[in-house]
């Protein structure tokens, strides 16, 4: 089976992007790794680099003709979360790509995704392999960090985004949720994940979806390393350490541990928010949270030594004067 291309979309050249790409390349040697980026990251090696701006026509039209901002996040941040799907569609259409993996740039992959598709999914014609929002419990959003998509699926998604602002019934649902954020003083608001959840739960009529988060499988993605939950329907919880899932890396393979003691193999982990800074530790061939604890202790000791030396030097200067 030919490996599907794996696509990242990212602006800037932050350290976590380079770590994610390097780790992905290490575990997926047969796949083409594509970075849809900008001028700042075009010198990253071992990837096929393309500029987002070259695939931005329909994304720009979406902003000018359809988008309505209903979020406490900034306009440009929230808008681009939608626009990335139009960029993906335009890129896949122009390059005649029917299936591809789309990953967030803070998602660390621990396995060969082609092997996973062959051994566990066993159907390369499915439209979405990843997050099945209809089985995710009480959450109100779709998780886009780790999904294998068909071009057909992306076309349906972008069509629904446009429809969301034109269809009175759908728009009223969005406005009601946005109003609730104001009333209850909740963060966020309406984002692409809101419409994706709505689409797959209520309006999807033709796309086939495979739930990668099903615990009966040999391995699952970790949708958010900051949470003890992992989008399972019956809400199994993972053991945590210092506010993150307790994950052990053994010979490059990652394992989490449920509260009942069962070990779960992770295809990869999503390092949302501040967790991005920890990706460098988890990218090592062998790692346990104890290692991180030792690293943290060592860093603190080095900081304290430098501070102490600085204070001594300052005291000597004062005494000399």
PEUR-V737827 format. One line per field, one symbol per residue. ss: DSSP state (H for helix, E for strand, L for the rest). phi: phi as a letter, one per 30 degrees, with the letter a starting at -180 (. if undefined). burial: + if it has 9 or more other ideal C-beta (glycine too) atoms within 8 Angstrom, else -. A space follows every 10 residues. Layout:
BEGIN
ss: ???
phi: ???
burial: ???
END
This chain:
BEGIN
ss: LLLLEEEEEL LLLLHHHHHH HHHHHHHLLL LLEEEEELHH HLLLLLLEEE EHHHHLHHHH HHHHHLLLLL ELLLHHHHHH HHHHHHHHHH HHHHLLLLEE EEELLLEEEL LLHHHHHHHH HLLLLLLEEE LLHHHLLLLL LLLLLEEEEE HHHHHHHHHH HHHHHHLHHH HHHHHHHHHH HHHLLLLLEL LHHHHHHHHH HHHLLLLLEE ELLLLLLLEE EELLLLLLLL LLLLLLLELE ELLEELEEEE LLEEEEEELL LLEEEEEEEE LLHHHHHHHH HHLLLLELHH HHHHHHHHHH HHHHHHHHHH HHHHHHHHHH L
phi: .ddddcccba cjbdeddddd ddddddcbdd cdcccdbbdd cdcddibccb deddbcdddd ddddcbdbdb adddeddded eddedddedd ddddchcdba dcbddccccc bddddedddc diadcddbcl ccddccicdc bcccdbbccc dedddddddd eddeccdddd dddddddddd dddchddilc bddddddddd dbcdcbdcbc ddddddddab dcdaddcdcb iddcidccdb bhibedbccb hiccbcbddd jddbdcdabc cdhddedced dddddbabed eddddddddd dddddddddd dddddddddd d
burial: --++++++++ -----+++++ +++++-++-- +-++++++-- ++-+--+-++ ++--++-++- +++--+---- +------++- ++++++++++ ++----+-++ ++++++++++ +-++-+++-+ +----+++++ +++-++---- ++++++++++ +-++++++-+ +++++----+ +-+++-++-+ +-------++ ++++++++++ +-++--+-++ -++-----++ ++++++--++ ++---+-+++ ---++++++- --++++++-- ---+++++++ ++--++-++- +++---+-+- +++-+----- ---------- ---------- -
END
